[in-house]
């Protein structure tokens, strides 16, 4: 019996490293009691709600979005989750500053929908800030909860912003280079699930956001469905070879799967 996948989205937020070098990404450590990826370090994000689809349909009725309703709903959900989990108003335009973002976040915490927040603050969605990067759906794996997750990129440049956890789903937010996160995992400081590790390895290829964006735009997003390969001495969890990932297989026995 195949488990039905839950639609989800996340924005991989990049900023210029304060002291130069590769860009940094924003990561969060999920509360250990969470059913999915409890205690793991992940990119901020979450499931897509019916209200995200409703807002996408409303915006499509007002103007040509240049994308399908389903894709717009996922990008809207990624914007909502980012504001909710980090306090950052990414993917939004209007009169936005730290104080307004904090008030918008508090309102979102109460109403759970982005549309009334946009209306209250006079903000609009700016889809041009959000770059499609990847899509993962481990629907063939025997795990209790399967998310069909779309990954996006966004850049905040100098990174002179304040972030804070929501204290509900996450316990910590931190900035690090992609390689830095991989090193932290190697040293036992954080734990990574399979998709997060593979995406960090891919992000570690880039010297700046422009390189990441160029690769994302050059490689069409296809759904990555990890598969178990039993052809060798030990089972491997594998992904497709031509999706931009430098590492496409890992020993199944070492994989953290959420």
C-alpha positions in Angstrom: 0.0 0.0 0.0 1.4 3.4 -1.1 1.3 6.2 1.5 -0.3 9.4 0.1 2.3 12.2 -0.1 1.6 15.4 1.7 2.4 18.6 -0.3 5.1 20.7 1.3 7.5 23.5 0.4 10.7 25.1 1.8 12.8 28.1 0.9 16.6 27.6 1.1 17.6 31.1 2.3 21.1 32.2 1.3 23.0 35.2 2.4 26.5 36.6 1.8 29.0 35.2 4.4 29.9 38.1 6.8 33.6 37.5 6.4 33.6 36.4 2.8 33.7 33.0 1.2 30.8 30.7 0.2 27.3 31.9 0.9 25.5 30.8 4.1 22.2 29.1 4.4 19.6 29.4 7.2 18.8 26.1 8.9 16.6 25.2 11.8 16.6 22.3 14.3 13.2 20.7 14.6 11.7 19.9 18.0 12.4 16.3 19.0 8.8 15.6 19.6 7.8 16.3 15.9 6.5 13.3 14.0 8.6 14.1 11.0 12.3 14.8 11.2 12.2 15.3 15.0 15.5 16.6 16.2 16.9 17.0 12.7 18.5 20.1 11.1 16.4 21.1 8.0 15.6 24.2 5.9 12.6 26.2 7.2 9.3 25.0 5.6 6.2 22.9 6.0 3.0 21.6 4.5 0.8 23.4 2.0 -2.7 24.3 3.2 -6.0 24.8 1.5 -5.7 28.5 2.2 -2.5 28.6 0.1 -4.4 27.2 -2.9 -7.2 29.7 -2.3 -4.8 32.6 -2.3 -3.2 31.3 -5.5 -6.6 31.1 -7.2 -7.4 34.7 -6.0 -4.1 36.1 -7.4 -4.6 34.2 -10.7 -8.0 35.8 -11.1 -6.4 39.2 -10.7 -3.4 38.8 -13.0 -1.4 36.3 -15.0 0.9 34.5 -12.5 3.0 32.9 -15.3 2.7 29.5 -13.5 0.1 26.9 -12.6 -2.1 27.3 -9.6 -0.5 24.3 -7.9 3.0 25.8 -8.3 1.8 29.2 -7.1 0.2 27.6 -4.0 3.5 25.9 -3.1 5.4 29.2 -3.5 2.8 31.0 -1.4 3.1 28.2 1.3 6.9 28.5 1.3 6.6 32.3 1.9 4.1 31.7 4.7 6.2 29.1 6.4 9.3 31.3 6.1 7.5 34.1 7.9 6.0 31.8 10.5 9.2 29.9 11.3 11.9 32.6 10.9 10.2 36.0 11.0 11.6 36.9 7.5 9.3 38.5 5.0 10.8 36.8 1.9 8.9 36.7 -1.4 6.9 39.8 -0.4 6.9 43.4 -1.6 5.5 46.6 0.1 6.4 48.6 3.1 8.3 45.9 5.0 10.7 46.4 8.0 11.6 44.3 11.0 8.9 45.8 13.2 6.2 45.2 10.6 7.5 41.7 9.9 7.2 40.9 13.6 3.6 42.1 13.8 2.8 40.2 10.6 4.3 37.1 12.1 2.2 37.5 15.2 -0.9 37.9 13.1 -0.1 34.9 11.0 0.3 32.9 14.2 -3.3 33.8 15.1 -5.0 33.5 11.8 -2.8 30.7 10.2 -3.4 32.2 6.7 -1.3 34.5 4.7 -4.1 36.3 2.7 -5.4 38.4 5.7 -1.8 39.3 6.6 -1.2 40.6 3.1 -4.4 42.6 3.1 -3.7 44.1 6.6 -0.2 45.3 5.7 -0.8 46.1 2.0 1.8 43.6 0.9 1.9 41.5 -2.3 3.6 38.2 -3.2 6.7 38.7 -5.4 7.2 35.4 -7.1 10.4 36.7 -8.8 12.2 36.4 -5.5 11.6 32.7 -5.4 13.7 30.3 -7.6 12.5 26.7 -8.1 15.4 24.4 -7.1 14.3 20.8 -6.6 11.4 18.5 -5.7 11.7 15.4 -3.6 9.0 12.8 -3.0 10.2 9.6 -1.2 6.9 7.9 -1.9 8.6 4.5 -2.4 10.2 4.4 1.0 8.7 2.8 4.0 8.5 5.8 6.3 5.4 6.8 8.4 4.9 10.2 6.8 5.8 11.1 3.2 6.1 14.8 2.1 6.2 15.8 -1.6 8.5 18.8 -1.0 9.4 21.5 -3.4 12.6 23.4 -2.6 13.1 27.0 -3.6 16.1 29.4 -3.4 16.0 33.0 -2.2 18.7 35.5 -1.5 18.9 38.2 1.2 22.3 39.5 0.1 24.2 41.0 3.1 22.0 39.2 5.6 21.5 42.1 7.9 18.3 40.7 9.3 17.0 39.3 12.6 15.6 35.7 12.8 14.1 33.8 15.7 12.5 30.4 16.1 8.7 29.9 16.4 9.3 27.8 19.6 6.6 25.4 18.4 8.2 23.3 15.7 11.8 24.4 16.0 14.3 24.9 18.8 17.2 26.7 17.0 17.9 28.8 13.9 21.5 29.2 12.7 23.5 30.4 9.7 26.2 28.3 8.2 27.8 27.5 4.9 26.5 24.3 3.2 29.9 22.7 3.8 29.8 23.9 7.3 26.5 22.1 7.9 27.9 18.9 6.4 31.0 19.2 8.7 28.7 19.7 11.7 26.8 16.5 10.8 30.1 14.7 10.4 31.2 15.8 13.8 27.8 14.8 15.4 26.7 18.4 16.1 23.6 18.1 14.0 21.6 15.3 12.3 20.5 15.4 8.6 17.9 13.5 6.8 18.7 12.1 3.3 17.2 15.0 1.2 18.7 17.7 3.4 22.2 16.1 3.1 22.0 15.8 -0.7 20.8 19.4 -1.1 23.6 20.7 1.2 26.1 18.8 -1.0 24.6 20.4 -4.1 24.7 23.9 -2.5 28.3 23.4 -1.4 29.2 23.5 -5.2 28.4 27.2 -5.4 30.7 30.1 -4.6 27.7 32.6 -4.5 24.0 32.9 -5.0 24.3 33.7 -8.7 26.0 30.3 -9.3 23.2 28.5 -7.4 20.6 30.4 -9.3 22.2 29.7 -12.7 22.3 25.9 -12.0 18.8 25.9 -10.8 17.6 27.7 -13.9 19.7 25.4 -16.2 18.4 22.1 -14.8 14.6 21.5 -15.1 13.0 20.5 -11.8 12.0 16.9 -11.9 10.6 14.9 -9.0 13.4 13.0 -7.2 12.1 9.7 -5.9 14.8 7.9 -4.0 15.1 4.2 -4.7 16.8 1.3 -3.0 19.5 -0.4 -5.0 20.3 -4.0 -3.9 22.7 -4.8 -6.7 25.9 -4.4 -4.6 27.2 -5.9 -1.4 25.0 -3.7 0.7 21.7 -1.8 -0.1 22.1 1.8 -1.3 19.6 4.6 -1.3 20.0 6.3 -4.7 18.7 9.2 -6.7 18.9 10.1 -10.4 22.3 11.0 -11.8 21.5 14.1 -13.8 19.6 16.4 -11.4 22.7 18.5 -10.3 23.6 16.5 -7.2 27.3 15.5 -6.8 26.4 12.6 -4.5 23.7 10.3 -5.7 23.9 7.3 -3.4 24.4 6.5 0.3 24.5 3.2 2.2 21.0 2.5 3.3 22.1 1.6 6.8 23.6 5.1 7.4 20.6 7.0 6.0 18.4 9.1 8.3 15.0 9.1 6.7 12.7 11.3 8.8 
